[in-house]
């Protein structure tokens, strides 16, 4: 199989090696700083990261329009319910 992988597959594998589960407590500062992104449960996070690294604006727009991807920013209107439900995870 050596030599049959394309660069996209290799990069996806690299991204996958750099992922792991993370507790909400560790993500809170990113969320509070307006640097959190949310993906729908049916999206593959490795694929999302790959498409972002490729600057695939059209794919990101499609996910955003479908409600599957968005930046999650704290503001006065944020009700706090979603972050609270993540706290125990």
SVG drawing of the C-alpha trace seen along z (x, -y; Angstrom):
<svg xmlns="http://www.w3.org/2000/svg" viewBox="-31 -42 36 44">
<polyline fill="none" stroke="black" stroke-width="0.4" points="0.0,0.0 3.0,-2.3 3.0,-5.0 -0.8,-4.7 -1.9,-7.3 -2.7,-10.8 -1.5,-13.9 -5.1,-14.6 -5.3,-11.1 -1.9,-11.5 -2.8,-14.9 -6.2,-13.6 -4.2,-10.8 -1.9,-13.4 -4.9,-15.4 -6.5,-12.2 -3.3,-11.5 -3.5,-15.0 -7.0,-14.6 -8.3,-13.3 -11.2,-13.7 -11.0,-16.8 -13.0,-17.7 -15.3,-20.8 -13.3,-22.3 -10.3,-22.5 -12.3,-24.1 -14.0,-26.8 -11.3,-29.4 -11.6,-29.1 -15.4,-29.3 -15.2,-32.4 -12.7,-34.0 -14.9,-33.5 -12.7,-31.0 -14.9,-27.9 -16.5,-26.3 -19.3,-23.9 -19.9,-21.1 -23.0,-18.9 -22.7,-15.4 -22.9,-13.9 -19.8,-15.8 -16.5,-14.1 -14.2,-16.5 -11.1,-15.3 -12.9,-16.1 -13.9,-19.5 -10.3,-20.3 -9.0,-19.1 -11.5,-21.3 -10.6,-24.3 -6.9,-23.7 -7.6,-23.6 -9.5,-26.9 -12.5,-25.2 -14.9,-28.1 -17.7,-26.6 -17.8,-23.5 -17.7,-25.6 -20.6,-27.8 -22.6,-24.7 -22.2,-23.3 -23.0,-26.7 -26.1,-27.2 -27.3,-23.7 -26.7,-24.6 -24.0,-22.0 -21.1,-24.4 -20.7,-27.7 -18.6,-29.9 -19.8,-29.9 -19.3,-33.3 -20.2,-34.4 -22.3,-37.6 -25.0,-39.1 -27.7,-37.1 -26.0,-33.7 -28.3,-31.9 -25.6,-29.7 -27.7,-26.6 -25.5,-24.7 -22.2,-25.4 -23.8,-24.3 -24.9,-21.0 -21.3,-20.5 -19.7,-21.2 -20.1,-17.6 -18.5,-16.1"/>
</svg>
